[in-house]
Amino acid sequence: MSRHDFTEGLRRSASSLLGDAGESECGMHLLSFDGSGGIVRCVHTHVTQTRAALAAIHEIRDLRIAVYVIGISGTVKGAKRFFGDGA
């Protein structure tokens, strides 16, 4: 799966679950992605909504997937240190 496909799947999921305004407020951005894992950045006050949008992804381009959150970090530097650059 490409980075673009995952980003579009995340945006569709967030928009469906939270609405366009809610998606925008979360400020989600895919920092790194290696085809099977990645790091998603969001506004610190919208972690719960971002996790819900990630959990709601079940299919991207006819490929059934499951998204698991393996951790949360307060900084991008901490996330890269603990979870790797591509997670």
N, C-alpha and C positions, 0 to 999 in steps of 0.2 A: 504494500500500500504506500502511496506517495504522501509526502508531507501535505501537499495541496488537498488531496482527498480527505485526509484526517481533519485538516482545518475546516474544510467545508462541512464535514459530518458534525464536527463540534458546533459550528455556527448554526446549522440546521436544528440540532438537538436543543441548544440553548434558546433559540428563537421560538421553537415549538413549546418548550417547557416554561420559559420565563417571559416570553413576548420580546419584541424588538427592543423596547426600552430596558427591560431587565437584562437582556444580553449585553447591551451597550454599557450598562452600569457595572457589570462584572469585569469589564476590561480584560477579557481573556486573550492571551497571545501565546502561541506555540513557540517556545524558545529553541527547542531542539527536538529532533525526531529522527529515529534511525530505521523506521519501517516496522518496528515492533514495540518501541517504547519511546517516551519523550518527557519533556518538562513543559508544563503549562503554567504561565504566570497569570495572576489575577489580582484585583484590588483586595486588600486584606480584609475588608469588611464584607466581602462577598464570597468567601471560601465555601460556605455551605451551598450556595446556589451553583457555584462552579462545579463542585463535586457532584451535585445532582445532575447537572447537564452532562457531565462525563459518564455517569452511571446510566443515563438514559440512551446512550449510543448503543445500538445493537446491530446495526447494519450500515455498511458504507459500500456503495457501488456493487450491490448484490453479494457482498462478502459479509457473512455473519461474524461479528466480533464481540468481545467482552473487554471493557476497560476497567482496570483495577487501579485504585489510588494506593500507592505503596508508602506514601509519606507526604508530609507538609513541612515546608521550611519557611522561615521568616525572610530569607534573602535568597537571591539568585545564586550568589556565591556558595551559600550553605547547601542549596539544592544540588548544585553541580558536584560539590565535595562529597555529599552523602549518597547521591543517587547516580552519579556519573554524568558525563556531558550529554549522553543520549538516553539516560535512564536505563 
